[in-house]
């Protein structure tokens, strides 16, 4: 602006020609925004007009050199006088006229040309006589202030350039500008393409230039760096790029994706060389006003400064969360989802296309692929042009064929990464517990291989081969919180069973003795009654809680009486339920006789329980059920059994008396007047919510799952139980033993029992009909004498806490064995990356939910679809679709995908012919991997990446970075693969350092550089 020019360059034409040329230019030239006009002193110009009018070269009105002296305040600053008036003080001449006048007359030495721009002010277009005068300074030295004038139409970038020259800023420094008004508030001038007018920079304001620190931070920002100590701040020197990222709470998915991108050379160099500064797109409605790109640049600059062990990407995370609410929280997310969002956000923030035109896409219509592909790519680039497109975008061909009219539709679509499926194994390994009929054998954990699409019967068949038990004698159940979450039918699909489910397979007795008789499937739960009454729910109730393992057994209908069941259970639980010593019985018998008075109380109780159920056969029960039909109650022992047995411990001469023969005819407190009627069968909704709860600890799940309930058994302790558990007939007893208890030991006990059958004894537990949740409900088994006719029939074995402590061996109950199959380490399936890529290009038929509209048939069709790779980008991201979500199943595929570190060759599967001189080769080398460890919902992300400068591999685990060997890289955790085309690989420029950490504090490298 301050350039001067005085010499006469050309011989002027004749005066008449001069007059005509200048007058024409002055008359015809219009004010066009951005063009320059020049101020000329009015008096000089009038003199010149007179001179050319005379037509006399020697006229005394010769004006001489152009002289604007009168327009300046002084001749030192050449600042324009204030309040000059057009056509009184000066005239405005268009640039062409000025150029001519200057060449004919020259200019007074040292004077600057008074060039002014035509600007577009909100209401008018005019020449800007008075530009904006602004103060300029550096953030690092606010004392040194320079005054400069800028047009309202100058961009911030112009100011930045002037400042860089003025303050001699180094060329590779990254500046950012702030505008400060008199009220001291500062505002970032982010968009350097904006004008002085648009940013409201007014005369008298100050523009401050800040330069990024060598460590990647900004002087004015709070450092985003973790440092071990203050002194490390300036002393740490490491390999640029070898820098951890602090986990901000479940942000490993973000850190893993960032490390892969950070180690993508073309992208990182684009940022390190500040090329992004000129391409920030502040106006793209699809972008994020440049904020994601700037925040990303901050992270990259810091990571590649070589001055940090680890960076805290807090601002970046906040920005990501700001623009994509799904990443706002700190829940665990998918690194691929974040990568996809980030690539898209960076692309739009750096899109060189400021105004996207609408482009109508054309179908191929039989045109050659080459033509259609080039057109598609051209159209894509017309709307999308950025470093992301340059680096990561490729093109694939999609071919749809209508099954009805054979219409073929070909389109070419850009992609940013390839999502390739993993071959899904048709087999599945399941771990289940097998519970034998033999009461003395522990459950055995088996690992069996079943068809993935199989049914429950396939699981039974597989287990049958391992156990030699016929599959027809097995029942499969899902056990959760000590109860059956689900009992499976043999024709149900195995996909209903998740790997984390606890699956128990129960052996059932071969068949009923009496073929006529129907068999009942009995589901048996263990419950413990609380010591305390639940006063809150009606006064006389006790709560119960489930414990231990439930059981499944098949019994003839006739054995489903309380008496029979009591014996069956005693035998079935023999491994961990101790039978009382003979001595204990004596004490009990004696006491029974002393304590008859308790019966009154019990009778009273039963009268209050109209829904009582008797323990024995149907005919009798129907007569005796009801409050008034009381039969004499056997005398009960009210003493604590524990005390009894301790006293009786030495008298072992007495025969064991196992039997309890109490109140057969009595109504038992089967149902409960005081029970909570809200305990219904699980609804659909409860089912799903309890499924979510299943991962929680047993105790949480138990209280949430409603497995406690209140029983209305007044005096529901030992003596009550005796009255409830039904007596047992000897014949039944024998029958049952013959049928289900082949074990010698059990038989021996049974003999003992028979001998003492007539003796009365307090039972170890009482039996209750319950629902599938293990809770007792009002009206269950109403009036029935057998427990129920339904199958499965749910019953609970209710223990008094003291009895349980004494007779129930908890640690034995929990024991199980591992089958040989469990000892073989589980093999991971191995597939080749090439197989996954082939699967990607396999013809598939569209699914019902996602049909294709056939333009010929004019309706939706389940077309066949084939994808082919047409062209590949410089950096190819391959997403291994390990997370498989279908209508029927959700799983993580943990196959090992064997991928090459070098020379991944696509020449075989690229449709576009390569290998010619103009085509790049299609061979790729690995540069980074994002890993996912763990299952569907939880897990941890890390990454392997090769440093672009030293060629070494590193393992990035949040803030921890360790050296890695190539042979570590291929694992079944690999999730995202980054490949770079070989022709673009710049071999390392730095020799691999033996110790790339200068700081003496960290001599341990290579090794963990954990700074958490
Ligand atoms: Zn069709």
Boltz pocket constraint, residues with backbone or C-beta under 6 A from the ligand:
constraints:
  - pocket:
      binder: B
      contacts: [[A, 402], [A, 403], [A, 404], [A, 405], [A, 406], [A, 407], [A, 854], [A, 855], [A, 856], [A, 857], [A, 858], [A, 861]]
      max_distance: 6.0
